[in-house]
């Protein structure tokens, strides 16, 4: 709280925090990716502010880099862990797209081994909770085909669904989520980033979600916010991402305040540092300087990220 009042970003970074909404191959800073690969990356400048623009940047700017360097996957993962470590992150929930192996011809065993090795090398004390992600526009058969090779490793702690919210009904994924829950995986999904409050509630009910990625659409409905609060559904919000993708005008007008005031448990997260350039620490400071939250309230939000049964190493750190 003192560090927030004095705008000491280096001090803010020293305090333990979580990043529960992070995409591993885009979780590192652009400067680190450029240093590792020796190739400049054009920055992301959305015009309309939609998922299609983000996908186009990945396809046209980032994908060629991943394809051009034999160890680009390892470098991208290392950049994510370096960023999280610098930011004071002690709990990292980060996803790898289940289709990455087929798209870039990187075997699942190499992906799992790389994640384990880099975690232990760069941030062994970090509570790393890998997630298996998939694109909502994929067919259910394709999703299952991509997921199956990873299940043998008993490595991933959660599943996540992302990309275009309007591509197909959320209920289509019900059986996949039931299966994931049956083998002990946490269930998360991107919803309410572009969708409605009702869409958030529907996703939680249909998929039995443990947490929602984004969920800011719920702020338009007091009834849905009360339902989320009553059911203790956490929203892992990414303020800078919401602003850059033009879902929200500014930090000052971000609906995280409305959600917080209605008793919804919220956290502050990065989404894609490669695209948006802000760690969790910078976002805490921006929310404070914009007058959205007091320092005391932001400390409550910081601690919301630890209400996840952290392991003994994390408890000792805190």
Beta strands, then each sheet from edge to edge (+ up, - down):
strand 1: 17-23
strand 2: 89-97
strand 3: 127-135
strand 4: 158-162
strand 5: 186-191
strand 6: 211-214
strand 7: 234-237
strand 8: 266-268
sheet 1: 1+ 2+ 3+ 4+ 5+ 6+ 7+ 8+
end
